[in-house]
Amino acid sequence: MENTKKTGIVRELDRLGRITLPKEFRRSLQLKEKDKLMIFAEEDRIILTRYCEGDIFTGEQEDLIEFEGKFVSKKSIRELVRRAGLELKE
């Protein structure tokens, strides 16, 4: 084996398959209790990313407007206006 130094923190899975993210990671990434994370698998890696809600209709992540705790893209709003038979003045 090469003379390499492994870095990182080792955690065991509990009986339900959970791990705890170290406080240092949560602090440096500004993660708070109840924040949502997405989990991906890529080859032999597990990747966690901060979950960002998208447009409630399309899932798009760009040009979002928050309304009543939900996100809608400007593109979806334009389409809803068109389908409602209304005119949009920009």
Distance bins in CASP14 RR format, pairs under 12 A and 6 or more apart:
PFRMAT RR
TARGET T0000
AUTHOR 0000-0000-0000
RMODE 2
METHOD distances of the structure
MODEL  1
8 22 0 0 0 0 1 0 0 0 0 0 0
8 24 0 0 0 0 0 1 0 0 0 0 0
8 25 0 0 0 0 1 0 0 0 0 0 0
9 19 0 0 0 0 1 0 0 0 0 0 0
9 20 0 0 0 0 1 0 0 0 0 0 0
9 21 0 0 0 0 1 0 0 0 0 0 0
9 22 1 0 1 0 0 0 0 0 0 0 0
9 23 0 0 0 0 0 1 0 0 0 0 0
9 24 0 0 0 0 1 0 0 0 0 0 0
9 25 1 0 0 1 0 0 0 0 0 0 0
9 26 0 0 0 0 0 1 0 0 0 0 0
10 19 0 0 0 0 1 0 0 0 0 0 0
10 20 0 0 0 0 0 1 0 0 0 0 0
10 22 0 0 0 0 0 1 0 0 0 0 0
11 17 0 0 0 0 0 1 0 0 0 0 0
11 18 0 0 0 0 1 0 0 0 0 0 0
11 19 1 0 1 0 0 0 0 0 0 0 0
11 20 1 0 0 1 0 0 0 0 0 0 0
11 21 0 0 0 0 1 0 0 0 0 0 0
11 22 1 0 0 1 0 0 0 0 0 0 0
11 25 0 0 0 0 0 1 0 0 0 0 0
11 46 0 0 0 0 0 1 0 0 0 0 0
12 18 0 0 0 0 1 0 0 0 0 0 0
12 19 1 0 0 1 0 0 0 0 0 0 0
12 20 0 0 0 0 1 0 0 0 0 0 0
13 19 1 0 1 0 0 0 0 0 0 0 0
13 20 0 0 0 0 0 1 0 0 0 0 0
13 46 0 0 0 0 0 1 0 0 0 0 0
14 20 0 0 0 0 1 0 0 0 0 0 0
17 39 0 0 0 0 0 1 0 0 0 0 0
17 46 0 0 0 0 0 1 0 0 0 0 0
18 39 0 0 0 0 0 1 0 0 0 0 0
19 25 0 0 0 0 0 1 0 0 0 0 0
19 37 0 0 0 0 0 1 0 0 0 0 0
19 39 0 0 0 0 0 1 0 0 0 0 0
19 46 0 0 0 0 1 0 0 0 0 0 0
19 48 0 0 0 0 1 0 0 0 0 0 0
20 26 0 0 0 0 1 0 0 0 0 0 0
20 31 0 0 0 0 0 1 0 0 0 0 0
21 27 0 0 0 0 0 1 0 0 0 0 0
21 28 0 0 0 0 0 1 0 0 0 0 0
21 29 0 0 0 0 1 0 0 0 0 0 0
21 31 1 0 0 1 0 0 0 0 0 0 0
21 32 0 0 0 0 0 1 0 0 0 0 0
21 33 0 0 0 0 0 1 0 0 0 0 0
21 35 0 0 0 0 0 1 0 0 0 0 0
21 37 0 0 0 0 1 0 0 0 0 0 0
21 48 1 0 0 1 0 0 0 0 0 0 0
22 28 0 0 0 0 1 0 0 0 0 0 0
22 29 0 0 0 0 0 1 0 0 0 0 0
22 31 0 0 0 0 0 1 0 0 0 0 0
23 29 0 0 0 0 0 1 0 0 0 0 0
23 31 0 0 0 0 1 0 0 0 0 0 0
23 33 0 0 0 0 0 1 0 0 0 0 0
24 31 0 0 0 0 0 1 0 0 0 0 0
25 31 1 0 0 1 0 0 0 0 0 0 0
25 37 0 0 0 0 0 1 0 0 0 0 0
25 48 0 0 0 0 1 0 0 0 0 0 0
26 32 1 0 0 1 0 0 0 0 0 0 0
26 33 0 0 0 0 1 0 0 0 0 0 0
26 35 0 0 0 0 1 0 0 0 0 0 0
26 37 0 0 0 0 0 1 0 0 0 0 0
26 48 0 0 0 0 0 1 0 0 0 0 0
26 50 0 0 0 0 0 1 0 0 0 0 0
29 35 0 0 0 0 1 0 0 0 0 0 0
29 37 0 0 0 0 1 0 0 0 0 0 0
29 48 0 0 0 0 1 0 0 0 0 0 0
29 49 0 0 0 0 0 1 0 0 0 0 0
29 50 1 0 0 1 0 0 0 0 0 0 0
30 50 0 0 0 0 1 0 0 0 0 0 0
31 37 1 0 0 1 0 0 0 0 0 0 0
31 48 0 0 0 0 1 0 0 0 0 0 0
31 49 0 0 0 0 0 1 0 0 0 0 0
31 50 1 0 0 1 0 0 0 0 0 0 0
31 51 0 0 0 0 0 1 0 0 0 0 0
32 50 0 0 0 0 0 1 0 0 0 0 0
34 51 0 0 0 0 0 1 0 0 0 0 0
35 48 0 0 0 0 0 1 0 0 0 0 0
35 49 0 0 0 0 0 1 0 0 0 0 0
35 50 1 0 0 1 0 0 0 0 0 0 0
35 51 1 0 0 1 0 0 0 0 0 0 0
35 52 0 0 0 0 0 1 0 0 0 0 0
35 53 0 0 0 0 0 1 0 0 0 0 0
36 48 0 0 0 0 0 1 0 0 0 0 0
36 49 0 0 0 0 0 1 0 0 0 0 0
36 50 1 0 0 1 0 0 0 0 0 0 0
36 51 1 1 0 0 0 0 0 0 0 0 0
36 52 0 0 0 0 1 0 0 0 0 0 0
36 53 0 0 0 0 1 0 0 0 0 0 0
36 54 0 0 0 0 0 1 0 0 0 0 0
37 46 0 0 0 0 0 1 0 0 0 0 0
37 47 0 0 0 0 1 0 0 0 0 0 0
37 48 1 0 1 0 0 0 0 0 0 0 0
37 49 1 0 0 1 0 0 0 0 0 0 0
37 50 1 0 0 1 0 0 0 0 0 0 0
37 51 1 0 1 0 0 0 0 0 0 0 0
37 52 0 0 0 0 0 1 0 0 0 0 0
38 46 0 0 0 0 0 1 0 0 0 0 0
38 47 0 0 0 0 1 0 0 0 0 0 0
38 48 1 0 0 1 0 0 0 0 0 0 0
38 49 1 0 1 0 0 0 0 0 0 0 0
38 50 1 0 0 1 0 0 0 0 0 0 0
38 51 1 0 1 0 0 0 0 0 0 0 0
38 52 0 0 0 0 1 0 0 0 0 0 0
38 53 0 0 0 0 0 1 0 0 0 0 0
38 54 0 0 0 0 0 1 0 0 0 0 0
39 45 0 0 0 0 0 1 0 0 0 0 0
39 46 1 0 0 1 0 0 0 0 0 0 0
39 47 1 0 0 1 0 0 0 0 0 0 0
39 48 1 0 1 0 0 0 0 0 0 0 0
39 49 0 0 0 0 1 0 0 0 0 0 0
39 50 0 0 0 0 0 1 0 0 0 0 0
39 51 0 0 0 0 1 0 0 0 0 0 0
40 46 1 0 0 1 0 0 0 0 0 0 0
40 47 1 0 1 0 0 0 0 0 0 0 0
40 48 1 0 0 1 0 0 0 0 0 0 0
40 49 1 0 0 1 0 0 0 0 0 0 0
40 51 0 0 0 0 0 1 0 0 0 0 0
41 47 1 0 0 1 0 0 0 0 0 0 0
41 48 0 0 0 0 0 1 0 0 0 0 0
42 48 0 0 0 0 0 1 0 0 0 0 0
42 49 0 0 0 0 0 1 0 0 0 0 0
51 61 0 0 0 0 0 1 0 0 0 0 0
52 59 0 0 0 0 0 1 0 0 0 0 0
52 60 0 0 0 0 0 1 0 0 0 0 0
52 61 1 0 0 1 0 0 0 0 0 0 0
52 62 0 0 0 0 0 1 0 0 0 0 0
52 64 0 0 0 0 1 0 0 0 0 0 0
52 71 0 0 0 0 1 0 0 0 0 0 0
53 59 0 0 0 0 1 0 0 0 0 0 0
53 60 0 0 0 0 0 1 0 0 0 0 0
53 61 0 0 0 0 1 0 0 0 0 0 0
53 64 0 0 0 0 1 0 0 0 0 0 0
53 66 0 0 0 0 1 0 0 0 0 0 0
53 69 0 0 0 0 1 0 0 0 0 0 0
53 70 1 0 0 1 0 0 0 0 0 0 0
53 71 1 0 1 0 0 0 0 0 0 0 0
53 72 0 0 0 0 0 1 0 0 0 0 0
53 73 0 0 0 0 0 1 0 0 0 0 0
54 60 1 0 0 1 0 0 0 0 0 0 0
54 61 1 0 1 0 0 0 0 0 0 0 0
54 62 0 0 0 0 1 0 0 0 0 0 0
54 63 0 0 0 0 0 1 0 0 0 0 0
54 64 1 0 0 1 0 0 0 0 0 0 0
54 65 0 0 0 0 0 1 0 0 0 0 0
54 66 0 0 0 0 0 1 0 0 0 0 0
54 69 0 0 0 0 0 1 0 0 0 0 0
54 70 0 0 0 0 1 0 0 0 0 0 0
54 71 1 0 1 0 0 0 0 0 0 0 0
54 72 0 0 0 0 1 0 0 0 0 0 0
54 73 1 0 0 1 0 0 0 0 0 0 0
54 75 0 0 0 0 0 1 0 0 0 0 0
54 76 0 0 0 0 0 1 0 0 0 0 0
55 61 1 0 0 1 0 0 0 0 0 0 0
55 62 0 0 0 0 1 0 0 0 0 0 0
55 63 0 0 0 0 1 0 0 0 0 0 0
55 64 1 0 0 1 0 0 0 0 0 0 0
55 65 0 0 0 0 1 0 0 0 0 0 0
55 66 0 0 0 0 0 1 0 0 0 0 0
55 67 0 0 0 0 0 1 0 0 0 0 0
55 70 0 0 0 0 1 0 0 0 0 0 0
55 71 1 0 1 0 0 0 0 0 0 0 0
55 72 1 0 1 0 0 0 0 0 0 0 0
55 73 1 0 1 0 0 0 0 0 0 0 0
55 74 0 0 0 0 1 0 0 0 0 0 0
55 75 1 0 0 1 0 0 0 0 0 0 0
55 76 1 0 1 0 0 0 0 0 0 0 0
55 77 0 0 0 0 1 0 0 0 0 0 0
55 78 0 0 0 0 0 1 0 0 0 0 0
55 79 0 0 0 0 0 1 0 0 0 0 0
55 80 0 0 0 0 0 1 0 0 0 0 0
56 64 0 0 0 0 1 0 0 0 0 0 0
56 65 0 0 0 0 0 1 0 0 0 0 0
56 66 0 0 0 0 0 1 0 0 0 0 0
56 67 0 0 0 0 1 0 0 0 0 0 0
56 68 0 0 0 0 0 1 0 0 0 0 0
56 69 0 0 0 0 1 0 0 0 0 0 0
56 70 1 0 1 0 0 0 0 0 0 0 0
56 71 1 0 0 1 0 0 0 0 0 0 0
56 72 1 0 0 1 0 0 0 0 0 0 0
56 73 0 0 0 0 1 0 0 0 0 0 0
56 76 1 0 0 1 0 0 0 0 0 0 0
56 77 0 0 0 0 0 1 0 0 0 0 0
56 80 0 0 0 0 0 1 0 0 0 0 0
57 64 0 0 0 0 0 1 0 0 0 0 0
57 70 0 0 0 0 1 0 0 0 0 0 0
57 71 0 0 0 0 1 0 0 0 0 0 0
57 72 1 0 0 1 0 0 0 0 0 0 0
57 73 1 0 0 1 0 0 0 0 0 0 0
57 74 0 0 0 0 0 1 0 0 0 0 0
57 75 0 0 0 0 1 0 0 0 0 0 0
57 76 1 0 1 0 0 0 0 0 0 0 0
57 77 0 0 0 0 1 0 0 0 0 0 0
57 78 0 0 0 0 0 1 0 0 0 0 0
57 79 0 0 0 0 1 0 0 0 0 0 0
57 80 0 0 0 0 1 0 0 0 0 0 0
57 83 0 0 0 0 0 1 0 0 0 0 0
58 64 0 0 0 0 0 1 0 0 0 0 0
58 71 0 0 0 0 0 1 0 0 0 0 0
58 72 0 0 0 0 1 0 0 0 0 0 0
58 73 1 0 0 1 0 0 0 0 0 0 0
58 74 0 0 0 0 0 1 0 0 0 0 0
58 75 1 0 0 1 0 0 0 0 0 0 0
58 76 1 0 1 0 0 0 0 0 0 0 0
58 77 0 0 0 0 0 1 0 0 0 0 0
58 78 0 0 0 0 0 1 0 0 0 0 0
58 79 0 0 0 0 1 0 0 0 0 0 0
58 80 0 0 0 0 0 1 0 0 0 0 0
59 70 0 0 0 0 0 1 0 0 0 0 0
59 71 0 0 0 0 1 0 0 0 0 0 0
59 72 0 0 0 0 1 0 0 0 0 0 0
59 73 1 0 0 1 0 0 0 0 0 0 0
59 75 0 0 0 0 0 1 0 0 0 0 0
59 76 0 0 0 0 1 0 0 0 0 0 0
60 71 0 0 0 0 1 0 0 0 0 0 0
60 72 0 0 0 0 1 0 0 0 0 0 0
60 73 1 0 1 0 0 0 0 0 0 0 0
60 74 0 0 0 0 1 0 0 0 0 0 0
60 75 1 0 0 1 0 0 0 0 0 0 0
60 76 1 0 0 1 0 0 0 0 0 0 0
60 77 0 0 0 0 0 1 0 0 0 0 0
60 79 0 0 0 0 0 1 0 0 0 0 0
61 71 0 0 0 0 1 0 0 0 0 0 0
61 73 0 0 0 0 1 0 0 0 0 0 0
61 75 0 0 0 0 0 1 0 0 0 0 0
62 71 0 0 0 0 0 1 0 0 0 0 0
62 72 0 0 0 0 0 1 0 0 0 0 0
62 73 1 0 0 1 0 0 0 0 0 0 0
62 74 0 0 0 0 1 0 0 0 0 0 0
62 75 0 0 0 0 1 0 0 0 0 0 0
62 76 0 0 0 0 0 1 0 0 0 0 0
63 71 0 0 0 0 0 1 0 0 0 0 0
63 72 0 0 0 0 1 0 0 0 0 0 0
63 73 1 0 1 0 0 0 0 0 0 0 0
63 74 1 0 1 0 0 0 0 0 0 0 0
63 75 1 0 0 1 0 0 0 0 0 0 0
63 76 0 0 0 0 1 0 0 0 0 0 0
63 77 0 0 0 0 1 0 0 0 0 0 0
63 78 0 0 0 0 0 1 0 0 0 0 0
64 70 0 0 0 0 1 0 0 0 0 0 0
64 71 1 0 1 0 0 0 0 0 0 0 0
64 72 1 0 0 1 0 0 0 0 0 0 0
64 73 1 0 1 0 0 0 0 0 0 0 0
64 74 0 0 0 0 1 0 0 0 0 0 0
64 75 0 0 0 0 0 1 0 0 0 0 0
64 76 0 0 0 0 1 0 0 0 0 0 0
64 77 0 0 0 0 0 1 0 0 0 0 0
65 71 1 0 0 1 0 0 0 0 0 0 0
65 72 1 0 1 0 0 0 0 0 0 0 0
65 73 1 0 0 1 0 0 0 0 0 0 0
65 74 1 0 0 1 0 0 0 0 0 0 0
65 75 0 0 0 0 0 1 0 0 0 0 0
65 76 0 0 0 0 1 0 0 0 0 0 0
65 77 1 0 0 1 0 0 0 0 0 0 0
65 78 0 0 0 0 0 1 0 0 0 0 0
65 80 0 0 0 0 0 1 0 0 0 0 0
66 72 0 0 0 0 1 0 0 0 0 0 0
66 73 0 0 0 0 0 1 0 0 0 0 0
67 73 0 0 0 0 0 1 0 0 0 0 0
67 74 0 0 0 0 0 1 0 0 0 0 0
67 76 0 0 0 0 0 1 0 0 0 0 0
67 77 0 0 0 0 1 0 0 0 0 0 0
67 80 0 0 0 0 0 1 0 0 0 0 0
70 76 0 0 0 0 0 1 0 0 0 0 0
71 77 0 0 0 0 0 1 0 0 0 0 0
72 78 0 0 0 0 0 1 0 0 0 0 0
72 79 0 0 0 0 0 1 0 0 0 0 0
72 80 0 0 0 0 1 0 0 0 0 0 0
72 81 0 0 0 0 0 1 0 0 0 0 0
73 79 0 0 0 0 1 0 0 0 0 0 0
73 80 0 0 0 0 0 1 0 0 0 0 0
74 80 0 0 0 0 0 1 0 0 0 0 0
74 81 0 0 0 0 0 1 0 0 0 0 0
74 88 0 0 0 0 1 0 0 0 0 0 0
74 90 0 0 0 0 1 0 0 0 0 0 0
75 81 0 0 0 0 0 1 0 0 0 0 0
75 82 0 0 0 0 0 1 0 0 0 0 0
75 88 0 0 0 0 0 1 0 0 0 0 0
76 82 0 0 0 0 0 1 0 0 0 0 0
76 83 0 0 0 0 0 1 0 0 0 0 0
77 83 0 0 0 0 0 1 0 0 0 0 0
77 84 0 0 0 0 0 1 0 0 0 0 0
77 86 0 0 0 0 0 1 0 0 0 0 0
77 88 0 0 0 0 1 0 0 0 0 0 0
77 90 0 0 0 0 0 1 0 0 0 0 0
78 84 0 0 0 0 0 1 0 0 0 0 0
78 85 0 0 0 0 0 1 0 0 0 0 0
78 86 0 0 0 0 0 1 0 0 0 0 0
78 87 0 0 0 0 0 1 0 0 0 0 0
78 88 1 0 0 1 0 0 0 0 0 0 0
78 89 0 0 0 0 0 1 0 0 0 0 0
78 90 0 0 0 0 1 0 0 0 0 0 0
79 85 0 0 0 0 0 1 0 0 0 0 0
79 86 0 0 0 0 0 1 0 0 0 0 0
79 88 0 0 0 0 0 1 0 0 0 0 0
80 86 0 0 0 0 1 0 0 0 0 0 0
80 88 0 0 0 0 1 0 0 0 0 0 0
81 87 1 0 0 1 0 0 0 0 0 0 0
81 88 1 0 1 0 0 0 0 0 0 0 0
81 89 0 0 0 0 0 1 0 0 0 0 0
81 90 0 0 0 0 0 1 0 0 0 0 0
82 88 1 0 0 1 0 0 0 0 0 0 0
END
